[in-house]
């Protein structure tokens, strides 16, 4: 075997509810997947083709703390459900898509909204606003064998006890099997890939000291302090 010329970086993982660790390969994130959020961001809520961006696997963070990132004064919360794949492929059918899911978790797609707005205006990529250190707080991954699939269920995000975002998983424009099928037309999905499935309306800014409490019915809740 060829000698590694620097030490291999650790494989990023997220914890599973049964005490294991799920190794991460890629993190796909869908944009504008709830009509009311598309409207609040100034877009047409009709069912246009989905679009995706990516975070880095090592941006996902189960620590329960979110360090306020540099270079932004408008960092916002987006509650999302993570879909974690145990297998993949290309051109996966909608009917067979859920067979590839290992489990689900509650997560936050933390966003430097000011930098994202600049990027949008200039037609630039979004990474600077989305794929920064610890930008994906995540709760324990719940296996399908325990929680099943979740076509519906209440989604709620509170900041310091006040509800900021609330919706239902059944309000997603593109459902989980459709997202998997669509992505597999463009990428070869593999075990370890996860999909962040979009956020409902009510996104807003956080400040140091705030406590975000994200919950999805059937998956439990995730508490994250902004530090
Ligand atoms: Mn998002």
Boltz pocket constraint, residues with backbone or C-beta under 6 A from the ligand:
constraints:
  - pocket:
      binder: B
      contacts: [[A, 29], [A, 30], [A, 31], [A, 78], [A, 80], [A, 109], [A, 198], [A, 199]]
      max_distance: 6.0
